[in-house]
């Protein structure tokens, strides 16, 4: 049943006025009215009849009249009931009609066929109130539906817009991915180009440097020497630039990893600073080195990269400083037993950097201003590379500068703390007296601190005149040492030295502090002698010089000896060497047997486990990278075989000095760690650390003159270091050459060729690593560097470099073997003893 909302109305508005009044009554009142009318119609006539009968006297009672009245009463009752019924029916019909209309409207609204308008006239009863409330509810619902429809339309439109935006975003992402792939290809092409070009340029540059150095050893006039020095310096600058570009390329690609190895901080920093001494002194600049006494010397980290940062900062200081001084300081920021944070600073009195340019000084190819490169040179890469290296060392780098007054570059580095080095012997120095002539206040303070630390009583003067007056004082005690500066203008250290010699010719020990450019001995009084130390003064140099001045025969000018520097004696050890490389086995065996130990050799991991099970050993030297079973797995097997509590010391031998290797060795159960190539004094120290109960003999083991990475040999190898390694034994050297020439190198290069054919970078890395280990025995820096570069390229996935680097490695190894054979045949420094 359908009801149009416009037709819903009540009859009340068209009814007579009484009905309008009736319509306004509340439903309850209407129902009461219906009841009253019905009761009244039923009761009033009978009651009226009874009243009439009662009011008539009996004597006047007329039966006919009574019947007539009863009839009229019945008629009146019927009429009253009829009227009451009509009124009640009208009321009930109105109620029913209103409810029907309300139900119809609700059904129409529910079915969505009507807007829900309710018209019931002017009803004031509950039905009217209900209709009004229902009307408001329907209107609110309609408005909500309309709002919902509008929102749905807006949502659909928004979804369509979002879909369009998503399509545009996806297209943009596709373009970004395409650009990223293009950029990656461009970067790969750039790295390939840099590698190829650096190799192509490096080869002729190395030839230029080598030939000019050879030419400068021939008789030359000053003009010719000047020309060759210019060529050599220019070629060296080009080589430095190539190295910077390659380093930056590695850092940018995230391929540069820091090595983790033990090193001496004072040696690394001292070598870096001393390397610049001649250049600073040629500009009459003071160069000061100050390493705080509390800074530990034995550290663990990457000494090459630390030195590279210092060299970059010193190079900048030299380039931008014309007068004054440059000071290098090392202090401890955060001490620790395992790790320490050190702060390095390089301070100069140069031109300074404007405040607005200090924030960008570490950015790529950035210098103070555009005229800086034209005036001072430089690529702008040094500080960028230094900043990246510092971050790899978990440090920070910054600069403080003022235009016209100079700059101070500071950087921090977190380094591991190594085993403390034995304190050098200062026997004979405590209680001695020294007169120090040093006009530079900071240098005087540093040198005096060194002397006081060794128990020497120091008197400091600023000029020769003050020193001479002091020596002329009758009550002045005699000085054991005269330490005089001859570099700074006005010091007149020669005058003081000559006067001291004239006063006490036999007992005066003269130490002169000279320029690094000074090649001739100072003009002393005839018959007088003096020791010379180049500035800046390094602690080990000064100590060795003073000890040598006291006792030239017993003292070593480089260092004092202690029990840690001597050969273990009095207990013969059974030692198992596990090493797949014959050359490394021979050199390690030579050291051990020379010390009186019994050596058993195993070629790989499984053989080591078998031999260990058959025989009792006091010590195991375990190579890490071996075929079939590596050193880590072999160590684990040995530890499983051992009884509870009985652990044989195992020392790891490896050329892999990257982060994490040392920790991996300790986790596998190894007690020590020794980086290859094995050096005699390092092997000795490692054994003494893990094997208790060794005594010292009188024979001393000297450390190598220089590390292989910093070795400067005239030929393919460092002859002096090699002679020490083989104890000057021709037989030992011949054996090493035969093992490497006929055994190790052919096998390793065959493995390398096979890996190259298979393009297996992992095997290429292993082969290069093994070749590097063999080369290290011979102290050959050029060949060692070639093998290391090939290993790093294979590790970093730079396949484009490998072919050229392999050819270079083969060439340097061939040159090395030829030079070794000539040296073994002709050198008078070799003996026939085993």
Secondary structure, DSSP 8 states (H G I E B T S, - for coil): ----GGG---GGGGS-HHHHHHHHS-HHHHHHHHHHHHHHHHHHHHHHHHHHHHHS-GGG--HHHHHHHHHHHHHHHHHHHHHHHHHHHHHHHHHHHHHHHHHHHHHHHHHT-S------TT--SHHHHHHHHHHHHHHHHHHHHHHHHHHHHHHHHHHHHHHHHHHHHHHHHHHHHHHHHHHHHHHHHHHHHHHHHHHHHHHHHHHHHHHHHHHTTS---HHHHHHHHHHHHHHHHHHHHHHHHHHHHHHHTT----B-EEEEHHHHHHHHHHTTHHHHHHTT-EEEEEE-TTS-SEEEE-HHHHHHHHHHHHHHHHHH--SSEEEEEEEEEE--SSEEEEEEEEEE-SS---GGGGGGTTSTT--SSHHHHHHH---S-HHHHHHHHHHHTT--EEEEEETTTEEEEEEEEEEEE---------TTTTT-EEEEE-SSHHHHHHHHHHHHHTT-EEEEESSHHHHHHHHH-TT----SEEEEE-SSTT--HHHHHHHHHHH-TTT-EEEEEE-TT--S-----TT--EEEEESS--HHHHHHHHHHHH-TTT--SS----GGGEEEES---EEEEE-S-HHHHHHHHHHHHHTT-EEEEESSHHHHHHHHHHS--SEEEEESS-SSS-HHHHHHHHHHHS-TT---EEEEEES--BTTHHHHHHHHT--EEEESS--HHHHHHHHHHHS-S-EEEEEE----SS-GGG---SSSS-HHHHHHHTTTBHHHHHHHHHIIIIIIHHHHHHHHHHHHHHT-HHHHHHHHHHHHHHHHHTT-HHHHHHHHHHHHHHHHT-HHHHHHHHHHHHHHHHHHHHHHHHHHHH-TT-BS--
